[in-house]
Amino acid sequence: MKAISVLGSTGSIGTQTLEIVEEFPSQFRVVGLSAGRNLSLLSEQISRHKPEVVALADESLIPELKDRLRAFGLGKSDENWPQLLGGNDGINAVASWKNSDLVVTGIVGCAGLLPTLSAIRAGKDLALANKETLIAAGPVVLPELKKSGSRLLPADSEHSAIFQCLQGTPWTDNARLSTGVPTPGLRRILLTASGGAFRDWSIEDLERATVKDATSHPNWSMGRKITVDSATLMNKGLEVIEAHYLFGIDYENIEIVIHPQSIIHSMVELSDTSVLAQLGWPDMKLPILYCMSWPVRFETPWRRLNLADIAQLNFHAPDTDKYPCMQLAYEAGKKGGTMPAVLNASNEEAVAQFLDEKIHFLDIPKVIHDACDRHQSDLNLQPNLEEVISVDKWARNAVKENVERGVLRISLTN
């Protein structure tokens, strides 16, 4: 039985991970949970899964959590009462918990970086749903993985698809993920994108885009931030950077293709021109389960794919004028060093400003471009962890200052 710790247990990835644990009770048990402010759901998760340790990001909420646990019938003398921790140190403790075999990292954004590093340094295997860890700190994370021997398994549907397609190639016999070493036999990666909420909108129509519009994804049920990233196609740009670090492939050999049905989750082209694809319904539980069960597959009762019902699969190249964030990500990735950290942090803050209705949808790439441009003179190609954290903070402040000054909506193609 595999012992699991879940970081961000009350979020989308966390809740789906715990659903999988409940579906396969003889295969998995939960030993650690961390969460933010959703104490109602966290209390229910603790009562059901009886973890050994629980951490809250806000330590001041621990007394309220204790009250809620008592309402579930848990007393301090109860053997099912978990060790309760708070703050960053508490979350890091859950990430490195001694009895855990696998850590599922579902914390959104750069906040997941330090816990992920804690898990790596403790030699834990990781199911990585927090793409920002590699994007912002790839030069820091890769050496840590090599040193600890941890295995980093991608839980994003796209990178999981690539990982699955590569099973059985020579690479899987002799190498690990995330060593930065090029994958033998891999010529090209094709990352599929749904096109997001605005895939059928014209560039002119985006002038009237609202928060409600941008957070209404046609295929996937996701959090608001990642849904906006899908609408700008920044999610694909960030996945390009992540794929570069995961599979050791040059940016020129990573392509994005719009695939509205979201049935093919990504493809790989091998050196002999063979193209392999992984197909499935748009459901995050499948890539999460594969991380949890790897290297074996479990039989599930889940809905099976019927290609005759789907009838057709469509593809087209993305419009770079409509999706400027995609090009910003390629440029940041190629510059390397601290530039991807600036890209990621400025995007997180820009999306937050948009969701708070302080800027327009079309302002998102503008403020990201401004932050990356301003960082050019301070670019560090070999940053340490402290420097990554520093530029992350700087980029967020740069976006806030830009918004406070008043953003002019201009075309990045002019």
C-alpha positions in Angstrom: 0.0 0.0 0.0 1.4 3.4 -1.0 1.3 6.2 1.5 0.3 9.6 0.1 0.7 13.1 1.2 -1.5 15.7 -0.6 -0.4 19.4 -0.7 -3.4 21.6 -1.4 -5.9 18.9 -0.4 -9.0 21.2 -0.7 -8.2 22.3 -4.2 -9.2 20.7 -7.5 -6.1 18.4 -7.7 -6.3 17.6 -4.0 -10.0 16.6 -4.0 -9.6 14.5 -7.1 -6.6 12.7 -5.6 -8.6 11.9 -2.4 -11.4 10.6 -4.6 -8.9 8.2 -6.2 -7.7 7.1 -2.8 -11.3 6.3 -1.9 -11.8 4.3 -5.1 -8.7 2.2 -4.4 -8.6 1.8 -0.6 -6.4 -1.3 -0.8 -3.7 0.5 -2.8 -3.4 3.9 -1.2 -3.6 5.5 2.3 -3.3 9.2 3.2 -0.7 10.2 5.7 -0.5 13.9 5.2 -2.7 16.8 4.1 -2.1 20.6 3.7 -4.7 23.2 2.9 -5.5 26.9 2.9 -8.7 28.3 4.4 -11.4 25.8 3.5 -11.7 24.3 7.0 -15.1 22.8 6.4 -13.8 20.5 3.6 -10.5 19.9 5.3 -12.2 18.7 8.5 -14.3 16.3 6.5 -11.1 15.0 4.7 -9.4 14.5 8.0 -12.3 12.6 9.5 -12.5 10.4 6.4 -8.9 9.7 5.7 -7.3 10.0 9.2 -3.9 11.4 8.2 -1.0 11.4 10.6 -0.1 15.1 10.0 -2.1 18.2 8.7 -0.8 21.7 8.0 -2.7 24.9 7.5 -1.1 27.8 5.6 -2.5 30.2 8.2 -1.4 29.0 11.6 -4.1 31.2 13.3 -6.8 28.9 11.9 -5.6 25.9 13.9 -7.9 26.5 16.9 -10.9 26.7 14.6 -9.9 23.5 12.9 -9.6 21.8 16.3 -13.2 22.8 17.1 -14.4 21.5 13.8 -12.6 18.2 14.3 -14.3 17.8 17.7 -17.6 18.4 16.0 -16.7 15.3 13.9 -16.2 13.4 17.1 -12.5 13.4 17.3 -11.0 14.1 20.7 -7.4 14.9 21.6 -6.9 11.4 23.0 -8.3 9.8 19.9 -5.7 7.8 18.0 -7.1 9.3 14.8 -6.2 12.9 15.9 -3.5 14.2 13.5 -0.5 16.3 14.4 -1.6 19.8 13.5 1.0 22.3 12.1 0.9 25.8 10.6 2.6 28.1 8.3 5.3 27.4 5.6 7.2 25.2 8.0 4.2 23.1 8.6 3.5 22.6 4.9 7.1 21.8 4.3 6.9 19.2 7.1 3.9 17.5 5.4 5.8 17.5 2.1 8.8 15.7 3.7 6.8 13.5 6.1 8.8 10.4 7.0 6.0 7.9 6.3 5.1 9.3 2.9 6.0 7.4 -0.3 4.5 9.9 -2.8 3.7 13.6 -2.5 0.9 15.0 -4.7 1.7 18.8 -5.1 -1.6 20.5 -5.9 -0.7 23.9 -4.4 -1.4 26.6 -7.1 1.3 29.0 -8.2 4.8 29.7 -7.0 3.6 29.0 -3.4 4.2 25.4 -4.2 7.9 25.8 -4.8 9.3 25.5 -1.3 7.1 22.5 -0.3 8.1 20.7 -3.5 11.8 21.3 -2.8 11.2 20.0 0.7 9.8 16.8 -0.7 12.6 16.4 -3.1 15.3 17.0 -0.5 13.6 14.3 1.6 13.9 11.9 -1.3 10.1 11.6 -1.9 8.6 10.8 -5.3 6.3 13.5 -6.5 3.2 13.7 -8.6 3.7 17.3 -9.9 0.5 19.2 -10.7 2.2 22.5 -9.8 3.9 23.4 -13.0 5.3 26.7 -11.6 7.9 24.7 -9.6 9.9 23.8 -12.7 9.0 27.0 -14.7 10.2 29.4 -12.0 13.0 27.4 -10.6 14.1 24.7 -13.1 17.8 25.6 -12.7 17.4 25.0 -8.9 15.1 22.0 -9.0 17.0 19.8 -11.5 20.2 19.6 -9.4 18.1 18.8 -6.3 16.4 16.0 -8.1 19.6 14.5 -9.3 21.1 14.7 -5.8 18.2 13.2 -4.0 17.1 10.5 -6.5 13.5 11.6 -6.3 11.3 10.8 -9.2 9.1 13.6 -10.5 6.0 12.3 -12.3 3.9 14.9 -14.2 0.3 15.1 -13.2 -0.7 17.7 -15.8 -2.7 16.0 -18.5 -0.3 17.2 -21.3 3.0 16.2 -19.7 1.4 13.0 -18.4 0.5 12.2 -22.0 4.0 12.8 -23.1 5.3 10.6 -20.2 2.9 7.8 -21.1 3.8 8.0 -24.8 7.5 7.6 -23.9 7.0 4.4 -21.9 8.7 1.6 -23.7 11.2 3.8 -25.5 15.0 3.4 -24.7 14.7 6.5 -22.5 12.5 4.7 -19.9 15.1 2.0 -19.4 18.1 4.2 -18.6 17.0 7.7 -17.5 14.8 9.6 -15.1 12.6 12.5 -15.6 13.9 16.0 -15.0 17.6 15.4 -15.3 17.9 18.0 -18.0 19.4 15.3 -20.2 17.9 15.0 -23.7 15.6 12.1 -24.2 17.0 9.6 -26.7 14.8 9.0 -29.7 12.5 12.0 -29.0 12.5 14.5 -31.9 9.5 16.7 -31.2 6.7 17.3 -28.6 3.2 18.4 -29.7 1.3 20.0 -26.8 -2.4 20.1 -27.5 -4.5 23.1 -26.4 -8.3 23.4 -26.2 -8.1 27.1 -27.2 -9.8 28.1 -24.0 -12.9 30.2 -23.5 -12.1 32.4 -26.4 -11.1 29.9 -29.1 -14.1 30.9 -31.2 -13.8 34.6 -30.6 -12.2 37.1 -33.0 -9.4 39.4 -31.8 -11.8 42.3 -32.1 -14.4 40.5 -29.9 -11.8 40.3 -27.0 -12.3 44.0 -26.4 -15.5 43.1 -24.7 -14.3 40.0 -22.8 -15.3 39.9 -19.1 -14.1 37.9 -16.1 -17.2 35.6 -16.5 -16.4 35.0 -20.1 -12.7 34.2 -19.4 -13.5 31.7 -16.6 -16.0 29.7 -18.6 -14.0 26.9 -20.1 -15.8 24.8 -22.8 -14.1 21.4 -21.9 -12.4 21.4 -18.5 -13.5 22.1 -14.9 -10.6 24.0 -13.4 -9.8 26.8 -10.9 -10.3 30.4 -12.0 -6.7 31.2 -12.4 -5.8 28.3 -14.7 -9.0 28.8 -16.7 -7.9 32.4 -17.4 -4.4 31.0 -18.3 -6.2 28.7 -20.8 -8.0 31.7 -22.3 -4.8 33.6 -22.8 -2.9 30.4 -23.8 -0.3 31.3 -21.2 -1.0 27.8 -19.8 0.5 26.3 -23.0 3.4 28.7 -22.9 4.2 27.7 -19.3 3.8 24.0 -20.3 6.4 24.5 -23.1 8.9 25.6 -20.4 7.9 22.8 -18.2 8.3 20.3 -21.0 11.8 21.7 -21.8 12.9 20.9 -18.2 11.1 17.6 -17.9 12.2 16.0 -21.1 15.4 17.9 -21.9 14.2 19.0 -25.4 15.0 22.3 -27.1 12.3 24.9 -27.4 12.4 24.8 -31.2 11.2 21.2 -31.0 8.2 21.9 -28.7 5.0 22.9 -30.7 1.5 23.9 -29.6 -1.5 22.8 -31.6 -5.1 23.8 -31.0 -7.3 20.7 -30.6 -10.8 21.8 -29.6 -12.1 18.4 -28.5 -9.4 17.9 -25.8 -9.3 14.1 -26.5 -5.6 13.9 -27.5 -3.8 15.3 -24.5 -0.4 15.5 -26.3 1.8 13.7 -28.8 5.5 12.9 -29.4 7.3 12.5 -32.6 10.2 10.0 -32.4 13.4 9.9 -34.5 11.9 7.5 -37.1 8.9 9.9 -37.7 6.5 7.8 -35.7 4.0 10.0 -33.8 2.5 8.6 -30.6 -0.6 10.1 -28.9 -2.4 9.6 -25.6 -6.2 9.9 -25.8 -8.8 10.1 -23.1 -11.8 12.1 -21.9 -10.9 15.5 -20.5 -10.7 14.4 -16.9 -7.7 15.1 -14.6 -8.3 11.9 -12.6 -6.6 9.7 -15.2 -3.2 11.5 -15.2 -3.3 11.8 -11.4 -4.0 8.1 -11.0 -1.2 7.3 -13.4 1.2 9.2 -11.2 0.0 7.4 -8.2 0.0 3.9 -9.6 3.1 4.2 -11.9 4.8 2.0 -13.2 1.6 -0.1 -13.2 -1.9 0.6 -14.4 -5.1 0.0 -12.4 -8.3 -1.2 -13.9 -11.0 1.5 -13.4 -14.8 1.6 -13.9 -14.5 5.0 -15.5 -16.2 6.0 -18.8 -14.4 4.4 -21.8 -13.5 6.4 -24.9 -15.6 5.7 -28.0 -14.0 7.3 -31.1 -17.1 6.5 -33.2 -19.1 8.7 -30.8 -16.6 11.5 -31.1 -16.6 11.2 -34.9 -13.8 13.7 -35.6 -10.7 15.2 -34.1 -9.7 18.7 -35.4 -6.4 20.5 -35.2 -5.1 23.9 -36.2 -2.1 26.2 -35.5 -2.7 28.8 -32.8 -3.0 32.5 -33.8 0.0 34.3 -32.4 -1.7 37.7 -32.7 -4.7 36.5 -30.7 -2.5 34.7 -28.1 0.6 37.0 -27.4 1.2 35.3 -24.0 2.2 32.2 -25.8 5.1 34.0 -27.6 6.1 35.7 -24.4 6.6 32.3 -22.8 8.7 31.0 -25.6 10.9 34.1 -25.4 11.3 33.8 -21.6 12.1 30.1 -21.8 14.8 30.7 -24.4 16.4 33.4 -22.3 16.4 31.1 -19.3 17.8 31.8 -15.9 15.5 34.0 -13.9 13.3 35.2 -16.9 10.8 32.3 -16.6 10.4 33.1 -12.9 9.5 36.7 -13.9 7.2 35.5 -16.6 5.4 33.2 -14.2 5.1 35.7 -11.3 4.0 38.6 -13.5 1.4 36.4 -15.1 0.0 35.2 -11.7 -0.3 38.8 -10.5 -1.7 40.0 -13.9 -4.4 37.3 -13.7 -5.2 38.3 -10.1 -5.6 41.9 -11.1 -7.9 40.8 -14.0 -10.0 38.7 -11.7 -10.3 41.6 -9.4 -11.5 43.7 -12.4 -8.6 46.1 -12.0 -7.4 45.5 -15.6 -8.9 44.3 -18.8 -8.3 40.9 -20.3 -6.2 42.5 -23.1 -4.0 44.1 -20.5 -2.7 40.8 -19.2 0.0 40.3 -21.8 0.9 44.0 -21.7 1.9 44.0 -18.0 3.7 40.7 -18.4 5.7 42.0 -21.3 6.6 45.1 -19.3 7.9 43.1 -16.4 10.0 40.8 -18.6 11.4 43.8 -20.5 12.3 45.6 -17.3 14.1 42.5 -16.0 16.4 42.2 -19.0 19.2 44.1 -17.4 19.1 42.0 -14.2 18.8 38.6 -15.9 20.7 35.9 -13.9 21.4 32.7 -15.9 22.4 30.6 -12.9 20.2 31.7 -10.0 20.0 30.1 -6.6 16.7 29.6 -4.7 17.0 32.9 -2.9 17.4 34.8 -6.2 14.4 33.0 -7.7 12.3 34.0 -4.8 13.6 37.6 -5.0 12.8 38.1 -8.6 9.4 36.4 -8.1 8.6 39.1 -5.5 10.0 41.8 -7.7 7.8 40.8 -10.7 4.6 40.8 -8.7 5.4 44.3 -7.4 6.3 45.5 -10.9 2.8 44.4 -12.1 1.0 46.1 -9.2 2.9 49.3 -9.8 2.1 49.2 -13.5 -1.6 48.7 -12.7 -1.6 51.5 -10.1 -0.1 53.9 -12.7 -2.8 52.9 -15.2 -2.2 50.5 -18.0 -2.6 51.5 -21.6 -4.0 48.7 -23.8 -1.7 48.5 -26.7 -1.0 45.7 -29.2 2.2 43.9 -28.6 2.5 43.3 -32.4 2.9 47.1 -33.1 
